[in-house]
Amino acid sequence: MKINWERIGIKDLAALVSKKLNENGINALIVGGACVSIYTENKYLSSDIDFISHASLKDISKALAELGFKRESSRHFERKGCPFFMEFVAPPAAIGEEPVKETAKLRTRYGMIELLTPTDSTKDRLAAYYHWNDHQALEQAVMVAKAQKVNLREIGRWSAKEGQKGKYHAFAEKLKKKDK
């Protein structure tokens, strides 16, 4: 299979990397902005793909080298000509103080990817808004919630547990507004 690394999309790259990791016995979950890109069909485009894996970075490095990716720093991998880079964030998979309980699986032309559910992706973006006042993350949360079916009751419960009822209301108000 011939891959055009300069023009590869984020979902296809996530699938190729996931497949290669799986071939090497490594499970990895896609989190962060890449989930937003995938769920919004690139209305938001992340420049990286964040994975969480319990595998050693040595094993991950070996698997990714098979695709031409090199470890550039502790958890950061790049491939010449590829517009995206990979980051492997430390486990466990959690949003705020709560562990991720379920994941989503999407089939692509290059294989399956495992990523946060749309609800957890929304919560993940809201966590950045809640704790770091990241307004871009708030916009990303709204984008996912508008593009995918999410459990607003669960997001509200989690937001209250995070002590963020006020900021949750700002999210809910933005969600109600029509797109221009």
C-alpha positions as CSV (number, residue, x, y, z in Angstrom):
1,M,0.0,0.0,0.0
2,K,1.4,3.4,-1.1
3,I,0.8,6.1,1.4
4,N,1.0,9.8,0.5
5,W,2.4,11.0,3.8
6,E,2.2,14.7,2.9
7,R,-1.5,14.5,2.1
8,I,-2.7,11.9,4.7
9,G,-5.7,12.9,6.7
10,I,-5.8,12.7,10.5
11,K,-8.3,9.8,10.6
12,D,-6.3,7.7,8.1
13,L,-3.1,8.4,9.9
14,A,-4.7,7.4,13.3
15,A,-5.9,4.2,11.7
16,L,-2.5,3.3,10.2
17,V,-0.7,4.0,13.5
18,S,-3.3,2.1,15.5
19,K,-3.0,-0.9,13.1
20,K,0.8,-0.9,13.4
21,L,0.6,-0.6,17.2
22,N,-1.9,-3.5,17.3
23,E,0.3,-5.6,15.1
24,N,3.0,-5.1,17.7
25,G,0.7,-6.1,20.6
26,I,0.2,-2.5,21.7
27,N,-3.3,-1.1,22.6
28,A,-3.6,2.7,22.3
29,L,-6.5,5.1,22.8
30,I,-6.8,8.3,20.8
31,V,-7.7,11.3,23.0
32,G,-7.5,15.1,22.7
33,G,-7.9,17.3,19.7
34,A,-7.6,14.5,17.2
35,C,-11.0,13.2,18.5
36,V,-12.4,16.6,17.8
37,S,-11.0,16.5,14.2
38,I,-12.4,13.1,13.6
39,Y,-15.9,13.8,15.1
40,T,-16.3,17.1,13.4
41,E,-14.9,15.8,10.0
42,N,-12.0,18.3,10.3
43,K,-14.1,21.5,11.1
44,Y,-11.4,21.7,13.7
45,L,-8.0,20.3,12.6
46,S,-5.5,19.2,15.2
47,S,-1.8,19.1,14.3
48,D,-1.2,16.0,16.4
49,I,-2.7,12.8,17.5
50,D,-2.5,12.1,21.3
51,F,-2.6,8.5,22.3
52,I,-2.7,6.9,25.7
53,S,-1.0,3.5,26.1
54,H,0.3,1.3,28.9
55,A,3.1,0.0,26.5
56,S,6.7,1.1,27.0
57,L,7.9,3.9,24.9
58,K,10.7,1.6,23.7
59,D,8.0,-0.8,22.3
60,I,6.0,2.1,20.9
61,S,9.2,3.5,19.2
62,K,10.0,0.2,17.6
63,A,6.5,-0.1,16.2
64,L,6.3,3.4,14.9
65,A,9.7,3.1,13.3
66,E,8.1,0.6,11.0
67,L,6.1,3.5,9.6
68,G,9.1,5.8,9.5
69,F,8.3,7.8,12.6
70,K,11.2,8.8,14.9
71,R,11.1,9.7,18.5
72,E,11.9,13.4,18.7
73,S,11.6,13.8,22.5
74,S,10.3,11.8,25.5
75,R,6.8,11.1,24.1
76,H,6.8,12.9,20.8
77,F,7.1,11.1,17.4
78,E,7.5,12.7,13.9
79,R,7.8,11.5,10.3
80,K,9.5,13.5,7.6
81,G,6.8,14.9,5.2
82,C,3.9,14.0,7.5
83,P,1.8,17.0,8.6
84,F,0.9,15.5,11.9
85,F,3.0,14.3,14.8
86,M,2.2,11.7,17.5
87,E,2.2,12.3,21.3
88,F,1.9,9.5,23.8
89,V,0.5,10.9,27.0
90,A,0.9,9.1,30.3
91,P,-1.8,6.7,31.3
92,P,-4.4,6.1,32.8
93,A,-7.1,7.5,30.5
94,A,-9.1,9.8,32.7
95,I,-11.1,13.0,32.3
96,G,-10.7,15.1,35.4
97,E,-10.7,12.7,38.3
98,E,-12.8,10.1,36.5
99,P,-11.4,7.2,34.6
100,V,-12.6,6.6,31.1
101,K,-15.0,3.7,31.3
102,E,-16.0,3.1,27.7
103,T,-14.4,3.9,24.3
104,A,-15.6,4.2,20.7
105,K,-14.4,2.2,17.8
106,L,-14.5,3.6,14.2
107,R,-13.8,1.6,11.1
108,T,-11.8,3.3,8.5
109,R,-10.3,2.2,5.1
110,Y,-7.1,1.5,6.9
111,G,-8.5,-0.3,9.9
112,M,-10.1,0.3,13.3
113,I,-9.3,3.2,15.6
114,E,-10.2,3.4,19.3
115,L,-11.0,6.8,20.7
116,L,-12.9,8.6,23.3
117,T,-16.7,8.5,22.9
118,P,-18.2,11.8,21.7
119,T,-19.5,12.4,25.2
120,D,-16.0,11.9,26.7
121,S,-14.4,13.9,24.0
122,T,-16.7,16.8,24.8
123,K,-15.9,16.4,28.5
124,D,-12.2,16.3,27.7
125,R,-12.4,19.6,25.8
126,L,-14.5,21.1,28.6
127,A,-11.9,20.1,31.1
128,A,-9.4,22.4,29.4
129,Y,-12.0,25.1,29.4
130,Y,-12.9,24.6,33.1
131,H,-9.4,24.3,34.5
132,W,-7.3,26.5,32.2
133,N,-10.0,28.9,30.9
134,D,-9.2,27.7,27.3
135,H,-11.9,29.2,25.2
136,Q,-10.7,27.4,22.0
137,A,-11.4,24.1,23.9
138,L,-14.9,25.4,24.7
139,E,-15.5,25.9,21.0
140,Q,-14.2,22.4,20.3
141,A,-16.5,20.9,22.9
142,V,-19.5,22.7,21.3
143,M,-18.4,21.5,17.8
144,V,-18.3,17.9,18.9
145,A,-21.6,18.1,20.8
146,K,-23.3,19.6,17.7
147,A,-21.7,17.1,15.3
148,Q,-22.3,13.9,17.3
149,K,-24.9,12.5,19.7
150,V,-23.7,13.2,23.2
151,N,-25.2,12.6,26.7
152,L,-25.8,16.1,28.0
153,R,-27.1,14.7,31.3
154,E,-23.7,12.9,31.8
155,I,-21.7,16.0,30.8
156,G,-23.8,18.0,33.3
157,R,-23.3,15.5,36.1
158,W,-19.5,15.4,35.5
159,S,-19.3,19.2,35.3
160,A,-21.0,19.5,38.6
161,K,-18.6,17.0,40.1
162,E,-15.7,19.1,38.7
163,G,-17.3,22.1,40.5
164,Q,-18.0,23.8,37.2
165,K,-21.8,24.3,37.0
166,G,-21.4,28.0,35.9
167,K,-19.0,27.2,33.0
168,Y,-21.2,24.2,32.1
169,H,-24.1,26.7,31.6
170,A,-21.9,28.8,29.3
171,F,-21.3,25.6,27.3
172,A,-25.0,24.7,27.2
173,E,-25.9,28.2,26.1
174,K,-23.4,28.1,23.2
175,L,-24.8,24.7,22.3
176,K,-28.3,26.1,21.9
177,K,-27.1,28.8,19.5
178,K,-27.6,28.2,15.8
179,D,-24.6,28.0,13.5
180,K,-24.1,31.0,11.3
